[in-house]
Amino acid sequence: MKAVICTKYGRPEEVLKIADVEKPRPGSHELLIKIKASAVNSGDVRVRGLAIPGFAKIVMRFVLGFNKPRKPILGTVYSGVVSETGSKVTDFAVGDEVYGLTGFKFSAHAEYIAVSEKSIVTLKPRNASFEEAAAILFGGQSAVYFLEKAKIAEITNPSVLIYGATGSVGTAALQISRYYKAKITAVCSEQGQTLVKELGVENIILYNKEDFTQTAEKFDIIFDAAGKTTRKQCAALLKEKGRYVTVGGLDVAAERKEQLKFLRTLFESGNYKATIDRIYPLDEIIAAHQYVDTGRKKGNVVIKIGE
């Protein structure tokens, strides 16, 4: 099967290559999934380039592999079709359309993947294309995790400020906050305001034109979906019991199957839509990484793998 191999850490054109590798065989409790779509997210490019600041870079070398990724096939999200099941699988059947997350096991930038039926995999939204399903995952799961951490469901009509509102996590956070009937303020660049308005948010602060920390409003939740602010920087904007959460800290967004089921419910009910910037075929994985590296993507960059 075809797969993208990351041979070492570095620039995409220097370290990524398409190779033929052995197709995985499912174990007794595993699913073999023919992958239809995946995505290149900020996490993928950080791992590929080991773009991690300070002492954390040394820690991540031990976690990921010292001189090159221990798991050379990157990619943490996928959507596809179950093509084979292990002898003891009970929750899925051949032909099921599924989507899932692999976390630090990676391996999603390939034509097939074998995963445990107990892993973070479930039926994809019925009304989503495979490309849409793949686009939902990374940002959606991260946004669900951090907004749950901020206890958004416990606040009546919460006021929420989302910094970095046009990335994969930010666009997801806007939509999930709307589901909770939040009054939302989005912080983004001038180039991103059209997308934010399309997602139903009118209160926008353009960070390239004004300092968002000078706004007079106070918020129940401040969510930095880009990892570029600090709690100290935002403290004056929080209400007395307000909460600040960020993707930029050491807190890894723990993955649970229930998060994917929640996203499926939102999508199927029309309360969530996939935000796709560009779609690349697997053979153009280098170009996909290069584009994400620019920091200009709006929403998700999807990789189309199978027909």
N, C-alpha and C positions, 0 to 999 in steps of 0.2 A: 504494500500500500504506500501511497505518498504521505510524507510527513515533513514538517518544517523542523530542521535540526538547528539548535543554537550551539555552535562549536566552542564558543568561549564568550567572555563578556566584552562588549564593545559596540561599535556603530553597526546598524543593521546590515549595511552592504558588505561589512567585513566579517560578520559572524553567523549570518543566517543562510541556510541553503535548503533546497528541496531535495529529499533523498527517498529512495525506496527502502522501506524497513519491513520487518516481519509483521504481518497482521496479528493482533493479539487473539488469544483463545480464552473464552470466558471460563472461569471456574464454576463450581457447582452452584454458588450463590450469586453469580455475576450475570450481567447483561452485556452482550456485544452490540454496540450501537454504531450504526452507519451515520457518521456526522454529516449534516447538511449545511450547517453554518456555525461559525464561532465569532469571535471579536478580538480586536487588539485594543486593550485598555491601558490606562496609565500604569497599572501594576505590571503589565507585560513588558512595557518599555523600561520600567525601573529595573526589573529583573534582568532583562537582556543587556542593559548597559551598566548594571550594578550602580545605578544612579541613586545612591543612598548616602546621606550626609554623615560626616563625623564618625564616631566610634561605632555607630549602627552598621556601617559598611563591613566592619570586621565580624560583627555578630552574624550578619546575613551571609557572609562567606561560609561560616560553619553550618548555617541552616540550609543554604541553597547549593553549596559546592564551592570549594576554595578558589580554584582557577577557572572553572567553567560550571554551568548548571549541572547538578547531579541528575536532574530530569531534563534531558536535552530537548525533548519535545515540549515547547511551552504552550500557553493557552489555558485559561481557567474556566471558560464558559463554552457550552455547546448546546445545540439542538439537533435532533435527528430522529432516526427510526430504529427501534429494536429489531435487529436482524437475527439474533440467536439468544437463547436463554440457557443458563446452566440447569442441571437436572433438579436442583432443589429450589429454584426461583418460584415464588408464589404470587408476587405482587404485580408482575408485568407479563405481557405476552408478545410474541413476535408480531410486528406490525404496529405496536404502540408508538405514537409520536410523543417524544419526551424532550425535556430540557433539564440542564443540570449544571452544577458547579463542581470543580475538582480541587480547589484550594491549592495547597503546596504540592499536590500530586501532579498538577499541570496536565500535559498530554492531549489537549483538545485541538491543537493545530495539526490534525491528521485526519485521514479518511475514516478511521475506525478507532473506537476506544472501548475498553472493557472496564466496567465499573460494578461495584457491589450494588445489589438492589436496595441495600440499606444506606447507601451514600446519598448525597444531596441531589437526588434526581426524582422527578415526578412528571406526570403528563403535562405537556405544554398547553397553553390556552388554545381552545378549539378554533378560535377565529384569528389566530396569529399565524403569519407565514413563518417559515423556519428562520428567516433573517430577522423578523421582528422578535421572535422568541429569544434568539441569541442576544439581541440588543437590550432586552429587558433585564437581563440577569445581573451583570456586575453592578451597574449603578443602582438598580432596583433593590437588590439585596443589601448593599451598603447603606442606602438611604433608610430602608426599613430598620436596620440594626440601630443606627445612630438616632433616628427619631424615636424609636422605642426606648432607647437609653435616656433620651430627654423627656420621656413620659408624656409624649404628645397626646396620647389617648385619654389621659387623666385631666386634661385642661379643656375647659369649655371655650370654644372659639379662640384658640390660642393665637397670639401674635408671634409671627416667626420671621426672622431675617435669615436669608440664605445667601451666603457669599460663594461666588463661583457657580452661578445658577445655570450656566449653559453647558457644563460638562455632563458626562454620563451620570454621575452621582447627583449633580445639581438639578438636572431636568427631572430626574426621578423624585428628588426631594420636593420640588415644586408641586408635582402631581399628587404625591402622597399627602402632603400638607393640605392641599385643597380637599382631599377626601375627608380630612379631619376638620373641615370648615374653618381653616386657619385664615387669618388676615396676614397676607404674605408681602414681604418686601424683598425684592430680588436685587442683588448686587452683581453687576456684570459689566462688560465693556459695551461701547456704543454699537459694535458690530453684532452683539448678541441680543439686543433689545427686541428685535422683531420676533425671534424665536420665543423669548420669554412671554411676549404678548400673545403669541399663538397658543401658548400653554395656559392662558387665562389669567396672567398676572399683569396688573397695570402699574403697581407701585414699584418703580425701578430707580435704583441709584446707579449711575454710570461711574465706575471707579476711575476711569481715565479723565473724568471731568470734575469730580468732587470727592471729598473725603467722607466715606460712609460713616466714620466714627463721630462725625459732627452732627448727625441727625438728632433731632430733639426727641424722637419717639423712643419708648422703652419696649423691650420685647420679653416674652415668656421664654423663647428659645432662640438662640443664635446658632446656626449650623454652618460651619465653614466646610463646604463641600469640595474645596480645592486645597486645603491644608496650607494656607498662606497667611493666616492671622494667628494671634495669640489670645489666650483668655484675658490677659492683662489689657491688651489693646481694646477688647470688646466689653470689658467689665462695666463701664459707665453706661452702656446701652441696655443692660439687663435689668429687669424688674427685681424686686427684693428677693423673690424665690426663683428667679430666672435661671435657665440652664444653658451652658455653652458646650457644644460638642464639635469635634473636628476630625476629619480624616487624616490630619497631619501628625497626630500623636502616635504613641506606641500601642494604642488600642487597635487590635485587629478585629474587623467586623466578623464576629463568629457566625458561621453558616448553619442554618437549620432548614430542614425540608419545609417547615411551616411557612417560612418566608416566601418560598417559591409558590406555595399554594395560595398565599395571600395575594401575590402579584398576579397569579392566574385569575383569581376572582375579580380583581380590579380591572384587568384587561378585558375579560369576557363581559363585564358589566358596562364597559365604555368609560370607566373612570381613569383609565391609564392608556397611554399610547407610546409606542416605541419611537424614540427620537434617533433617527439614523442620519448621519452626516454623509458618509460614503460607504460603498460596498466594493470590495476588491475580491478577485478570485484568489485561490490559494497560491497560485504561481506568482502573484504580485505582492507577496507578504512583505518583502523589503520595502516597497513603496508605501504599504500600509503603516509600517513602523516609522518610516521617515515622516509621514504626515502627522502621526500622533506625536512624534518628537517635536514638531513645530509649536505645539501648545495651542493651536488654532482650531482644533476640532470642536464642533458643536454637537453634543450628544455622543453618539456611538459610531465607531468604525467597525463595520461588519466584514467578516471573511466568508465568502460563499465557497463551500467545499464540495458538496455533492449536488447532483441534479434531483 
